[in-house]
Amino acid sequence: MRQPVVWLGALVFAASLGGCVLMIVLGARHADEALPTGGELLKMPLAEPAPPPDPAQAKP
């Protein structure tokens, strides 16, 4: 107990590790529900568009 700063640092470190473990457990236990996006997210389509028709296969 001659170096109280070392004990304080160890306590803060242990508390931060415990907090990280707690956040991981809470995040795994209470997962978020998926939000309806309507096919777009930030004005970007979520699905790849269909490829254009190949002109070489088109009948004249």
C-alpha positions as CSV (number, residue, x, y, z in Angstrom):
1,M,0.0,0.0,0.0
2,R,3.0,2.3,-0.4
3,Q,2.0,3.2,-3.9
4,P,-1.7,4.2,-3.9
5,V,-1.5,5.4,-7.5
6,V,-0.6,1.9,-8.6
7,W,-3.6,0.5,-6.8
8,L,-5.9,3.2,-8.2
9,G,-4.6,2.4,-11.7
10,A,-5.2,-1.3,-11.2
11,L,-8.7,-0.6,-9.9
12,V,-9.6,1.6,-12.9
13,F,-8.2,-1.0,-15.3
14,A,-10.2,-3.8,-13.7
15,A,-13.3,-1.7,-13.7
16,S,-12.9,-0.9,-17.4
17,L,-12.4,-4.6,-18.2
18,G,-15.5,-5.4,-16.2
19,G,-17.5,-2.7,-18.0
20,C,-16.4,-4.1,-21.4
21,V,-17.5,-7.6,-20.4
22,L,-20.8,-6.2,-19.1
23,M,-21.4,-4.3,-22.4
24,I,-20.7,-7.4,-24.5
25,V,-23.0,-9.5,-22.4
26,L,-25.8,-6.9,-22.5
27,G,-25.4,-6.4,-26.2
28,A,-25.6,-10.2,-26.8
29,R,-28.6,-10.6,-24.5
30,H,-30.7,-7.7,-25.9
31,A,-30.1,-7.7,-29.6
32,D,-31.7,-4.9,-31.7
33,E,-34.6,-5.6,-34.0
34,A,-34.0,-5.1,-37.6
35,L,-35.5,-1.9,-39.0
36,P,-37.6,-1.9,-42.2
37,T,-35.4,-0.3,-44.9
38,G,-37.6,-0.5,-48.0
39,G,-34.8,-1.8,-50.1
40,E,-32.6,1.3,-49.6
41,L,-30.1,2.4,-46.9
42,L,-28.7,5.9,-47.1
43,K,-30.0,6.2,-50.6
44,M,-28.1,3.1,-51.7
45,P,-29.9,0.0,-52.9
46,L,-29.5,-3.1,-50.7
47,A,-29.7,-5.6,-53.6
48,E,-27.6,-5.8,-56.7
49,P,-29.6,-4.6,-59.7
50,A,-30.3,-7.1,-62.5
51,P,-27.7,-7.1,-65.3
52,P,-28.7,-5.5,-68.6
53,P,-29.7,-7.8,-71.4
54,D,-26.8,-8.9,-73.6
55,P,-27.2,-7.3,-77.1
56,A,-25.3,-10.2,-78.8
57,Q,-28.1,-12.6,-77.8
58,A,-30.9,-10.3,-79.0
59,K,-32.6,-11.6,-82.2
60,P,-32.6,-9.2,-85.2
